[in-house]
């Protein structure tokens, strides 16, 4: 690289640091929801490709200036939409290093430093969750790919037990697979099933209770009625209510019928790290695979999910590839996930875990739950507002008496700008949801949000 290239890079990085710091400094005062539409952003960034290039530092300035109205303040303390955490300081800084290093972290021979950090982060996570230390931990893009990765391993394993090698023979004449899910599973399970060749009509649905927990007697009845290769999907943290399936009751039932048991715990697996919340996950360690999502409860940047499989041999059977030019060292990241080339997404996870330590993880989990309890209490104090779910974990679901009023309240909260909540439907009724997922949320953020909602509720 000549001196000019070095200077361009240095000035571009300086501009990025300055504008990133300005954005983070604005979080307490800026509207949480974006102030510009997609069409306005297309206009801001659109037009024909310029004939001539632009100075890299100027490009960074243009990006920061033009994007600002279309940015969501996810990194702040009052974003409660979907289930999305902020970014812990150590994880954010580590992610900048990941981009700077530009390591291809599919191979431990090619990227020993970053793969080592991912492997250690995986060991720490298994320890925090109380899962088998010998399990494989594959770092993928998020909860969706974590579920897919685990369930691909499951499909490979249960069909192999039935004498069918999917890698060799495909699926066309394979034994029929029974794929059992709860009535209130997350849609990423259905999408993972589609990617695995399992259609919606083939899903076997098990009834759930009023909080979305799979009912053990319904599972027992269903499994008694059939035979053949079997996968049962359970849930740690229903996306609306935060409810956990009763693993201690359900997993033995599934095991008795020869099932592979998968736990979708995108944000819920982390409850196992807290002594105060651990009872929610009791028995989940008996499953065969677990999926979680680092940019939810762990508060690392996008993208970072973890696909955990009890026996690494099952992951290897599903994903190990070939190629005479590839370098193998025993167990590489590309052996247990669908990707070959990828960024070192596990490094920010290592940084967050290292920065927080065990006690910090416990404190974070307990604080997220305490924030949910405080939010629910504040919302209940507003005349006309009803909190619908049992606030056992980090989710709060609320509504007004009328569905249209409930939807209108959600739009008004986003327009007002103090906080962001997102809408949903539960048992046929309109709801608004608050997810306590960010390390940055304080008691003052809860108070400001409740005050804003109070001012927007007609009956208050």
N, C-alpha and C positions, 0 to 999 in steps of 0.2 A: 504494500500500500504506500502510495506517495504521501508527501506531507499534506497536500491539499485534502486527500481523502481522510487522513487522520484528523485534520482540523474540522472538516465537515461533520464527522462523527461526534467529535467532542462538543461542538456547538449544538448539534441536534439533541444530544443527551442532556446537555445543560438546559435547553429549552423545555424538554420533556419533564425534567425534574422540577423546574420552576412552575410550569403549568399544572402538574400533578399536585404539587404542594398548595397552589392556589385553590384548586378544586376541593381538596380535603379541608382546607380552611373555611370553605364556604358552606359546608354541610349543615351547620347548625341553623343557618338563616335561609338557605335556598328552599324553594318548594320541593317537596319530595318527589312528586310526580312530574314527568316532563311537561314543558310548556310549548313544545312544538310537535307537530304530527309527522308521520312518516313522509307524506308528500312534501312537507316543508323541508325536511331533512334531505330528501332527494334533490330538491331544488338547490339547497345549500351546497351539496357535494357534487351535483351533476354537471351537465354540459359535455361538450366533446372533449376527448383526450387532448391535452395541450400539445402543440407541436414541439415545444422546447421544454427542457427540464426546469425545475425550480430548486433553489437552495434548500437542503434538507432541514435546516433550522426553521426556515420560513414555512415549509410544509407542516412541521410540528405545530407552529403557531396557528396556521390556518385550521388544522384539525381541531385544536383545543377551542378556538374561537367559534368556529361554525357548529361544532357538536354540542356546545354548552346548553342551548335551549332544549335539546333532545335527550339529555342525560337524566337518568333516574338516580336519586340519592340513596342507592342501595347501601353504600358504605357508611351512611349515617345511622343514627339511633332510632329513627322513627319510620323505617321501612318495615312494614309488617305483612306485606303481600306474599302470596304463594307460600313457599317455604325456602327462603333465601337468606343466608347469613351475610354479614359484612366481611371485611378482610382484616384479619389480625395483623398488627404492624410487622411482626417478624415474617409472616407468610407473604405479605406484600413485597417487602424488601427482597426476600429470597426469590420471589418470582421474577423480579427485575434481573437478578443474577442468572436465573435459568435462561431468560431470553438472551442475555449477554454471552453466556457460555455456549449456547446453541449446540448442546450435546444430543446426539441421537440415542435416546435411552431405551431402545428396545433390546440392546445387546450389552451384556456386562463386559465383554471384551472391548467394545467400542467406547463405552462410557462408564468405567469402573467407579468413578467418584459418585456420580448421580445415582447409579443403580445401587450402590452400597447404602446411600441415604434412604432410598425407597425401601430397601430390604429391612433396614433397621426401623424405619417408620412403621412398616408392616408388623414387625415383631412387637413394637410398643402398642400398636392398636390391638393386636390379639390379646396381649396382657391386660389392657384396659377393659376389654369386652369379656374376658374370662373364656376365650375360645382356645381350641387346641394350638399349642405352640408350633406344631408341624404343618399347619394349614398354609396354603399358598395365598398370597395377597397380591392381586393384580391391580395396578393403577390404570384406570380407564377414564373416560370423559365425564361421567356422572352416574346418577342412579339408574338411568335407562340402560346404559351399556353395562353397568355392574349387574343388573338383573339378567340381561341377555347373556353375559359371559358365564354367570353361574348356571343359568338354565341350559345353555349349550352343553356345559359339562354334565349337567344332570341327564339330559337326553342321551348323550353318549354313554353314560354309565348304566342307566336302567335298561337301555336296549342291549348293551353288551351282556348284562346279566341274563337277558332273554336269548342270548346266542346270536345277536345281530350286530355287526360292525358297521356303524354309520359311515365312518371315514372311508371304508372300502366299498360298501355296497349301496350307499345312499339311503333314501327314504321310501322309494317308490313301492317296494314290496315289504317294508318293515312291519313288524307286529304293531297293531294299534296301540297308541300311547294314551293313557288316561292322564289328563292335565287338570288338577283339582285346584280351584281358587275360591277365595271368599267373595261374597256378594259385594263387599265394599273394598275390594282390592284397588290399588292404584292402577291407572290406565297404562303405566309403563310395563306392567306384567302382561297385559293383552298385546301390547306392541312387540314385546320380546317374543311372545308366543307366535305371532304372525311371522316374525323374522325366522323362526325355527320351523315354519311349515305347519303350524297349528292354528286353525281358523277359529273365529268367534263361536261358530256353532259347535265346535268340538270341546269348548271349555265346560267343565263340570262345576257348577256353582253351588256353594254351600251357604246356607242362610246365616245371617249375622244378627246380633242383638241391636238395641237402640243406639249403641255407641259405635257400631261397626265391627265388633269382635266376632270372629267365626264361632259358631256354636258346636260344641264337642259332640253332642248327641246326633246332630245333623251330619257331621263328618263320619261318625261311626256307621250310621245307616247307609250312607252313600258308598263307603268303601266295602261294606259287606255285600253290596249288590253287583260287584264286578270283579274281573280278574285282568291280569296283564300288566305290562310295565307302567309304573305309577310315579307321578311327581305331584307333591302337595306343596302349595305356596301359602305361607303364613305371612303375617305382617307385624312389624314393630313400629307402631305409630301411624294410625289412620290419618290421612292427610287433612281431614276436616276437624275431627274430634281429638286426635292425638292418642286414641285408644290402642292398646296392645292386645294381640291375641293371647290366649292362655296357653303358653307353650308347654307348660308342665302337664296339662291335660291333653293337648292336641297331638304333640309329637309322639307319645307312646301309642296312640291310636294309629297314626300313620305308619309308624315303624312295624306294628303288628301285621300290617298288610304289605310290607316290603317296599314302602315308599322311599323315594328320595325327598327329603324335606328341605325346602328353601325358605329363607326368611328375608323378606323385603324390609330393610330397616334404614331407608334413605336418611332419615333424621333420628330415628328411634333407637338404633343400636347404642348410641352414646349414653343412653340412660344407664347402661350397665356399668359405666365408670363411676357413678355416684352411689355411695352407700344409701343415701336417702331415696333414690329412685330405682335402685337395682331390682327391687321386687317386681317391677314392671316387665323385666326381661327374664325372670326366673324360668329355667328350663330351656332357654333358646340355645344353649351350648350343645344340646343333643341333636341339633339339625346337621345337615350335610353341607349347606352353603348359606352365605349371608351377603347381602349387598348394602352398601352405605354410600354416602355422598359427602365429600369433604367440604364443599362450598355451601353446605347447610350448617350443621351444628359445629363443625370444627373451625369454620370461618377462614377457609383458605380461598384464594382466587379461583375463578373459573379457568380451566376445567379440572376437576379432580374427584373421581369416584373410586371406590375400592370393591373389587370382586373377591370374596373370600371363599375358598373351597377347602373342605376338611382334608381330602386326600389329593395332593398335587398331581398324582398320576391321572386323575380324572380330568383335570385341566389340560395336562400335556396331551392326553389322548384326543381331546377336542380341538386343540389349537396348534400343536407343534407343526411347523412347516418344514420345507426343504430348501435347497438352493446351494449349489456347490461353492458359491462365493461367500456365503454367510459363515460367520465364526461362532461356534457353539462352545459353551463353557460349563455344561451340565444342566443348570436351570436358569434360563434367561427370561427376562420379562416378556419377550415375545412368545414364550412357551405357554403362557397362562392367560393371554389376552388375544383379541382379534387383530392387534396392530403389529406391524413391523417397525416402521419409522414413527417416532413420536417425541414430543418434548418431555422434559423431566418433571412431570406434574407431581411426582411424589416429594420433590424437594421442599416446596412450601409446606406440605404436611409435616415433614420432619422438623422444619423451622418452627411451626406453630406448637407442635408437641414439645420440642426442646425448650421453647420460650415459656410455655405455660407450666410444664412439669405435671406430675400426677395431681398435686394439690390444686394447681390452677385449672386443670380440666374439671376436677370435682366442683370447684367454685363456680366455673362457667356454667356447668349443667344445672347446678342448684339455683344460680341467679336467673337463668332463662326460665326455669319453672316458677321462681318467685315473681318474675315480671309478668308471666301469664296470669298468676293468681291475682296480682295487683291490678292488671288490666281488667280482668273479669269483675273484680270488686268495684272498680271505678265505673264500668259500664252498667252494672246492675244498679248503681246509685242514680242513674238517669231515668226519669219517668218515661215509660213506654219502651225501654230497651230490655230485651230478654236474652240472657246468656243460655244457650241451648245445651252445650256439652258439659260433661264432667271434666274439670280442668285438672287432669292427673299429670299432664306433662307440659307441653309448650304451646298448645293450640287453644284459641278462644274463638268460639263461633257465636254470633249474636244476630238478632233480628228485631224488627218492629212487628206490630200486629198484622200489617198489610204487606203483601209481597211487593207491590209496586212502590210503596213507601220505602221498603227495605232497599230495593235496587236504587231508588233515587238518593237515599242517604249515602250509599256507597259512591255514587257519582259525585255527590256534593263534597264528600271527604277528600276525594282526589282533586277536585277543582279548588278547594280551599287551600290545600297545599301543606298543612302542618304535618300530616302523616299519610301513609299509603296502606290501605287495606284492599283486599280483593274479594269479589263476590263468588258465590257458589250456590248449589241447591242441595238440600238435605231432606230426604224423605218427602220430596215433592214441593218443598217450600224454599223460598229465596232466603239466603243467608249472607252475612258478611263475615270474613275470616281475618283473624289476627294471628300471625305466627311469630312467636318470640324466638328468633334465631340469631340475633346479632350480639356480639360481645360489646358493641358500642352503646346499647340501649341502657339508659339510666332511669332512676325513679322520676327524675324531672321530665324525661321524654314521655313516660306513661302519663304523668299529670297533664302535660301539654296536650297530649292526644285526647284524653278524656274530656278536657275542657273544650277542645275543638268540636268533638262529637256532640257534647251537650248543647253547644250553641247552634248546631245544625239540626237537632231533633225537634220537630214541630211541637211535640207535647211537653218538652222540657221547660 
